[in-house]
Amino acid sequence: MLASCGAVKAVYETWRRGCLDILLHRLDVRCANSPVRRHVRSASNTASVPPLRMEDYGVDLIRNFSIIAHIDHGKSTLADRLLERTGTVEKISGSSSQMLDKLKVERERGITVKAQTVSMLHEHNNKTFLLNLIDTPGHVDFAWEVSRSLAACQGALLLIDATQGVQAQTISVGMLALEKNLTIIPVLNKIDLPAADPDRMAAQIESTFGIGRDEILTASAKTGAGVDEILRAIVDRIPPPSGDPEAELKALLFDSSYDRYRGVISLLSVQSGRIRKGDKILLHHTQKKYDAVDVGVLHPEETPTEMLQAGQVGYLACNMKNSSEAQIGDTIFRVGESNRGPLDGFQPTKAMVFAGIFPIDSNDFPKLEESIKRLTLTDRSVTIQRESSTALGQGCRLGFLGTLHMDVFRQRLEDEYDQQILITNPTVPFKIVYKNGKETIISNPNDFPDPQDFGIGKVQEVHEPMVKATIILPNTYLGGMINLCSNHRAEALDHVYLDTTGDEPRVLMTARLPLAEIVTDFFDKLKKTTSGFASFDYEDVGYQPSDMVKISFLLNGRPIDSLAIIVHRSNSVRVGRIWAKKLREVVPKQLFEVAIQAAVGRTILARETISAMRKDVTAGLYGGHYERKMKVLEKQKAGKKLMKRIGNIDLPQEAFYDILRSNRS
């Protein structure tokens, strides 16, 4: 009887695994990051992989590291090779390449926008090591993701393209890793390419970071050459994490996501002690208590374990329904322990670019707002505030880390939630300093003070945000780049030569630039000026006084609040004329004359006129004196004059969409 039950159970388990495999195979690529797919994968992994015994991996057998690099230097491809060599996954090829880039927007654009974590087991010197890899984005807009990832690591692979060398973001992330006292392992990637010059690039690394050439590894993430040496260096060079498994629990919450079935899933780095299923935990920031329902590691999908201990990185599910309770950088304690002070957290995100998002159909606003809230559960750096416009209706004003971040968020709204949206012109935050000493930060142009507020002495001055820009480019394009920066109100221009070897010396150029100049068309002009050979990075350096004005656009004297922009006074006339011409192309003709004006206060900067649609009222008049025609034309003229005085201009949303789209392009 028992043998019969065992056979039935074995048949059932075989059938269950087969069904799971078929379901995984048929799930669409668009659902790659959906909760349903994650649950199915988790169930499949649980059925086929023996459970991990985390207590077997003491602190001395753990290595926590990250891959940092400039954009498009091969981080995700190297992560694939590491997963293959450690046996975490089978050979990756075709559509499965860049396995840690799970979002559709990441695969379409070929960039990483969301840091991902994966745990690997690696045999070295007859010991099994637990390697925790945190893949990071490479674009400057996602530097906050990089900072959070490095906080959970003791070392980093600094990946550098052997054909391009040290770039602007390479210096930025490299210096960030040095500030956090991480062990850096420099790796020259893409050595299989004909244009690779490892000796020259090694000299750049040595002069920039002070790392000896004997410490630099060479590899090709595409072919897999040098990957074994990288794994050996990770184990030998990166120090193990510090922490006592027998001490009280302290864990750093460094990321989170949202699962519609289990609530908030937190990623944590255990600094000391142990956390087990069923433990009662306390979050320091909110002082709220939860039950640890599920803990585990990402191997590469969620793999439940009985516990996590000091030095290990994994996930935690505790039936937390509100994502705002999972504060990034918070400390997790066990209820009942002494809880002697929280761990060092992170600097809060600072929105650099703001834009209004409105639905094409105003009736879809509730659905759009819900979609934005769901999406921000996986992107905690976005700030949300409701706003309304007389022309566009209800919408949300969102704050982003940069223009690429804004564009990625827009694409995710359209791809993942099927939203048709309209985004207003991006703006930056300005500081308004009043005579009484009060200071306010505004991100909406409609909140900018009127010119009369300056005249009566109510407002003392306006401050705009500044950034320190770092540009690395070939010496040939230095003159054109200096002119471009000067035209965008750059200050403190300086440059030094990175190296003088090779046919084309490279220059590192620094400048202080207004952030408002960068979020418009600066990056496109930079690539055009340098034929695509320049790399660009920037960091916030605070505010400084500036002569800024608000340009309002009027249709027959009535302002369009959604099109107001803030520019420097020296550019106001040029920008006003350009936008007035754009409006003339998209505003539909009326039965009366329409005047389009760009104004700063009561001063008109530019004007365009749309002539009225005319009916040929003299078509039915044949013969007779010309005064008959003049009488009819004068009557038509008087009617149009009355219509212009009392008529309203119906500006459709399609017109807003056209002008905002043309401005972004």
N, C-alpha and C positions, 0 to 999 in steps of 0.2 A: 504493500500500500504506500509506504514511504517512498520507495523507488519510483512508483508511478507518479506521485506528486512532484518528485524532483524532475522527472522527464517533462511533465507538463510545464513546469516553471521554466525549464531550459528552452522549450519550444516558444513559450510566450516571450522570453527575453530576446530570442533571436528575431522573432516577428517584430518586436518593438523597435529594436535597433534598425532593422530594414526599413520600417516606416519612417523613422527619423531621418535616415540617410536620403530617402526619396524626397521627403518634404524639404530638407535643406537644399537638395539639388534643384528643386523647382521654384524655390523662393526667388522673387525678382531681385535684381541688383539694386533697385531703388529702395528696397527694404533692408539694405545691408546693416543699418544701424537701428532697426526698429526693435521694440521690446519683444515682439513675438519671435523674431529671428534669434535674439539673444537667448530667450528662454529655451528654444529648441536646441540651439547649440550647447547651452549649458547642460540640458538633459542628455544630449548625445555624448558629451564629454564625460559626464558622470557615469554613464553606462559602460563606457569602453576604456576609461583610464583609471588605474588604481589610485585611491586617494593619497594626497601628499601628506606626509607626516612632517609638519613644520617644526616640531620639536627636535628633529634630526639635524636642523640647520642652525647651528649656533652662530654667534656674532662673527666668529673667525672664518666662517664659511659663506659669508654674505658679501656681495659687492653691489653697491647702488651707484649707477652711473647714468649719464645722459649723453646724447649726441647733439652738439651745437655746431652751427655753421651758417654761412651766408645762404641766401635762398638759391636753390637749384644746384647745390654742391653735392647732392647724392645722399642725404641723410636717410630717407625712407628706403632707398635701395640697399644701403648698408645694413639697415635694420632687418630687411628680408634675409640677407645672407647670414646674419647672426642667428636668426630664428632657424634657418636651415641647418647650419653647422652644429647647433646645440641639440638638434633633433626635436625642437619644440613643434615644428610643423614639417610636413613633407615638402618636396621641392616646389617652389613657387614659380609660376610662369603664367604668361598671357594676362587675362583679366584679373588674376589673383595677385599680380605684382603690386608692390607697395602696400603690403597687407595692413599696416597701421594707419594708412589714410582711408578711413572708413566712410567719410562723408562724400556725397556725390559731387559737391563743389570742389573738394580736394582732388578727386580723380579727373574732373574735367579741366581744372586749371593747372594741375601738376604741382600744387603747392600744399604744404601742411599748414592748417589753420587751428588745429586743436591738438594739444599735447596728449599722447597716448602712453599707457603703461603696460609692460608685459614682463612676466617672470620666466626665466630660462634656467635649466639645469645643465651644468657643464662639468665634464670629467677632466680633472687636472691633477697630475701626480698622485693618482690612485685615490683622490678625494672628489666628492661631488659638491660643487659650489652652486649656490643660488644667486643668479645674476638678475638684478632688477633693472631693466632698461626703461628710461622715460624719454620717448622721442619728442622733439620740440619743433615749433615753427621756426622759419628762417627770416620772415619779413619783419621789418621794424615795427609795424603796427601791432604785432603780437609779442612784443618784448615782455609783457606782463606774464604771459604763459611760460616763457623761458625762465623768468625769475622764480616763479612758483615751482617749476620742475627742479631747478638747481638746489632749492632749499631742502629737497628730500634726498640729495645725492652727496657722495663723498668724492666723486671724480667725474670727469667729462672727457669725451672724445671730441677734440677740436678738428673737424673735418674741413679740408681745404682742397679746392679743385686744382690739380696740378697744371691745368692749362690757363687758369685765371689768376691764381695766387691769392694773396691776402686782399680781401674786399672790406668795404666799410662796415658791414654787419659782422664780419669776422672779428674785427677789432672790438666792436661793441660787446658781443657775447663773450669774447675771450677775456676782456677786462672785467666783466661781470662775474665770471667764474673765478678769476684771481681775487676779486674783492671778497668772495665767499670762502676763500682759502681752499678751493678744490684742487685736487691733483689733475693736471691737464695732460692728456696724451695726444699730441698732434699727429694727424694722419693725412698724408697726401693721397687724395683719391683720383681716380680716372687716369692712372699711369699707363693704361693700355692705349690711350689715344695718341695719334701721331704728333699732335701739337704739345704734348706734355713735356714740361721742362722741370723735373724734380730738383735738380741742383739749384737752379735760380729761385724756385719757390721755397726751398729749404733755407736759403739765405734770407729771404723776406721774413720767414717765421723767426729766425734767430735774431734779426735786427728789431723786429716788432715786439716780440714777447720775451726775448732773452732766453730762449730754449735751445739747448745744444743740438747740433745736427745728429748726434748719435742717439738722441731720444725720439727722433721723428721716424714714424713708420710710413711705409708706402703700401698702397693697396688699390685694387680695382673692385668696387662693389658690384659692377656688372658681371665680371667673369669669376669673382670669388677669390682672386689672387690676394694674398696677404691677410685674409680674414682669420686664419689660425693664429698668426702672430698678434693680431689685435686682441683675440680672446686671451692669449697668454699674457699680454701686457695688462689687460683688465684685472686679471687675478693677481699678478705679481706687483703691479705699481699702485693700483688704487687701494687705499687702506680700508679695512673693514669698519663698519659703523661702530660707534661707541654706545654703550648702554648695557644695563644689567637686567636680564630676564627676571630675576628674583625681586627686583625693586617694584615700587608702586607704578601703576600704569600711567604713562604719559604718551600721547600720540598726537601728531600734527596733521590736521585736516588740510590737504593742499589742493584738492580738486573735488568736484562733485558732478553728478549727472542726475537725470530724472527718469524713472521707470514708472509708467502709468499703473503698473500692478503692485509694485513694492515701494513706491515713493522715492525719496532721495537716496541715491547710492553715493556714499562718500569714499574718496580715495584717501588713505591715511598712511603715514610713516610712523611706525611704532618706535619711539625713542627709548623707552624703558618699560619693563614689566611685560605682561601678557594680556591679551583680550580673547575671550572665548565666547562661543555661542551661549546665549542665555545670561551673560553678564549685564548688570545694570550699570549704565554709563552716564556721565554728566558732561555737558558742553559748557566750557567756562564762560563764553561770551553771553549766552542766553540763560545759563543756569537751569536749563531744562534737562530732564532725565528721560532716558530711553532704554529699551531692552535690545540687546544685540541679537537680532533674529538670524542674521547670516554673516559670516566672515569668510574670506578666502583670498585667492590671488588670481591675477589675470594670466592665463597660461595656454594660449593667448586670450581665450575667452574666459569668462568667470568660472573658476573652479573652486567650489566650496572646500574649506578645511575646518578642522576642529578648533584651531586657534591661530593667532598671530603673536609673535613675540618680538623682543627688542631687536632692532636692526632691519626688520622685514617691512615690505611695502605691499599693501593689499587693499581690498575694498570692504566696506561695512554697510549693511542694510539694517535699519533699526525702526522701520515704520514711521519715518519722518515724512510728513505730508507736505510741509511748507518749506520750499527751498531756501527762503530767507533765514531759516533757523540754522542752516549749515553755512556759517560764516567762514570764508576762505582764510586760513591762517589761525583758526581757533584750535584750542587744546582740548583733548578728550581725556577725562579722568574716569576712574571707577568709583561708583557711589560708595561712600563709607571710608575712603582713604583720606589722608591728610591734605592732599592737593596743594603742595607747596609752590604756588606761583605758576603761571602759564608759560609756555614756550614762546620764543620770539616769533611773531607772526610776519605778515607781509605789509608793505605799504599799500594802502587802498588804491584802487584804480582811479585814474584821473582822465575823464573824457576830454579828448582834444578836438573833436569835430562833432557838431550837432546838426541834425537835419529833421525836418518834419516828414512824417509818413502818413499819407491819406489814402483811403480806398478810392478806386475809380468810381464805384457806385457808393454813394454815401450811406445807403441802407446796409452795406456790408461792414460797417464799423465794428459792431459787437464781435463779429467773427474775426476781423483783423486784430482787434485788441487781444482776444483769447489766443490767437496764433502767436502774437508777439510775446505774450507771457510764457507760453510753452517753450518757445525757442530760447528765451533768455534763461530758462532753467539749465540749459547746456552751455550758455555763454554768459557768465556772470559779470563780465566787464561792461555790459550795455546798461545805460541808465534810461529810465522811462518816465515820461511826464505827459499827462494829457494836455492837448491844446485844441483850440477851435479857430476856424478861419471863416470869414464871411463868404468867401468864394468857394472854398473846398470842403467846408463842413467840419465834422469832428475828425480828429486825428491824434497822433502821438508824436511827441518830440523826443527823439532818442539821442543819446550821447555815445559816441564811438571812440576807439583809440586811434583811428586814422581813416583815410578815404578808402583804402583797400578793405579794411574791416567793415566799413559801411556797405561797400559793394557786395562783399561776401554775405553779409546779413540779409541784404535785399534778395540775393539769389537763393538763399536758403528758404526765405519766406515764399518765394515763387515756386521752388522745386518741391519742398517738403510739405507745404500747406496750401498750395495752389491758390495763392493770393495775387490779385492784380492791384498793384499799388502805384502811387505817385509820390516821389521823393522830392522835396524842395531843395533849393540850392544849399550846399553845406556851408556852415558858418563856424566860427571859433568863439570861445567865451571871451568877453571883454570885461574889464574892471572899471566901474564908474566911481570916481572919487568926488564926494560932495564937499562943500565949503564947511559944513559942520563936522567933518571928520568921518562921516559914515561912508562905507564902501560896500558896493554890491557887485555881484558877478551876473552878467546877463548872457544868455545864449540865443535869444530870439531878437531879430532886428526890430521887431515892433516895440520892444521894451527900451530901445535906445532913446536917450533924452532928445527933446526937440531943440532946435537952434536957439529959441528964446530962453531955454533953461540956462544956456551958457551966457547969454547976454545979461540976464538979471543977476548973475552971480550965484545961482543955485548949485551948478555943477562946476567943480574946479578943473578937472581934467579927466581924460579917458586913457586907460592903459590897455595895451594889446599884448598878447602872449608872444614870447620870443623863443626861438630854438637855436641850439648850436648844431649846425649842419657839418657833416663830415663827408667829403666827396673824394673818391679815389679814381683817377683818370689818367690816360696817357698824356705825355707832355705836349703832344701835337695840339690837343684841344684846350690847353690851359687858357689861351687868350679869349676864346669864345665863351668859356665857362665864367671867366671874370666879368665879361660884359653881361652875361645872363644874370649873374648874381647881383650886379649893380643895378640892372633894370628892375629887379625885384626888391629893392631897398635893402640890400645886404650891408652889414657893418663888420668891422674888424676882420677884413679879408686877410688870409695868410695861407702860405703853402710851403711845404717841404718836400724834398725828393725822397721817396721810399727806397729806391735803388737806381743805380746808374748803369747796371749791367744790361746786356741784351740790346736789341736794336731800338727799342722804344722805352726810355725811362718813364717811370710812373710817379705821379705827384699825389700827395695827400693834401687836400685843400680844406680849410676850415673857415667858417663864416657864421655870423649871427644873422638870422633871417626872421622876419615876422611869420608866424605860423599861418596867418591868413594868406600869405603869398604862396605857401607850399600846397595848401589844400585845393588850389584852383587848377592851374595847368603847369606848374613848375616841373613836375617829374617828367611829363611828356616832352617839354622843351629841353630838359636835361638830356634825355635819351636821343633826341633829334640833334642837339648840338654836338654830342660826342659820338654819334653814329652807334649808340647802344653800348659803348665800351665803359661807361662810367658806372660806379656803384654809389649809392646814396644812403645815408643814415642820419638820424637827428635825435636830439634829446632836449627835454624841456629845461629852460633856464630862467623861467619866471616872466614877470611883466615889466614893461617900460612905457612911459608916457608917449602918446602918439596923437597926431591930428587926424582923427577918424570922423567920418560923417555918414549919415544914413541917406541913401538915395531911395526916394519913393517914386512909384510909377503911377501916373494918373490917366484915367480914361474920361475925357470931358470933365476934368476937375475932380473926379472921384478916385481916391487912392485904392490900389490893389494891395491889400496887406500881405498876401502870400508871396509877393515878388520883391518886397523890400530887401535891400542888401546894405551891408556896412563896408565901406572902402576907405582908403586913405584919400585925403583931399586932393592930392596931386594926381590921382587917377580917376577922380569922380567924373570929369567931363568925358573922357574917353569911354569909360564903362557905361555912362548914361547914354551916349550915342549908340553904342553897340546894342544895348538891350532895347532901346527904342526901335531900332531897325528890325530886331528880331520880333518884337511885338507887332509891328506893322505887317509882318508876313503871316502871323497866325491869327490875329483878331479878324473875325468875319466882318464883311461889309454890312452896314446898316442902311436904313432908309434916310439917314441924315449923316452929316459929316462927323467924323470921330477924330478928336485930337488926342494923340498919345504924347505924354510929357514925362520927362525924367526931371525930378526936382530935389533939391536939398533945402528943406524948409520952404521958403517962399521964392527961392531963386530957381528959375527954370534953366536946366543944363542943356536939354535937347528936346526937339519936338519933331514928330512925324504925324502926317495927316492922312487919314483914309477918306477918300471922297465918297459921297453918298451914292447909293444906287438910284438911278433916275429912270423914270418911265417917260417914254416919248409921248408927251401929252399933245404934241402938235401933229401927230400922225394922221388924225382924222380931219385936219383943216386943209382944204384944197382951195387955192385961189384967194381972192380978197386982199385987203390991205394988210401990210406986215404988222400993224398995230393989233390985229386980232391974235396973232401968235404971241406977241409981247405980253398981252393981257393975260393969256393962259400961263405963260412962263412965270410972270410975276406972282400969280396966284399960287403956283407950285412952290416958288421960292419962299413965300410967306408961310406956307404950310410946313415946309421943312424946318424953317427957323423956329416955329412953335414946337415942332416935334423934338428938335434938339434940346429945347429948354426943359421939356417935361418928360422926354423919353428916357428909358433905362437901357443900358447896354447889357445884353445877355451874353456873358462871356462863358462859353462852355468849358468843361473840364478838359476836353481834348486840346484846347488852346494852351492851357497850363502844361499839359503833358508834352506837347510839341516843343514849347520854349524851354522847359526844364531839361528835356532830353537833348535838345540841340546844344544847350549850355554845357551839359556834361560831356558831350562828344567833342 
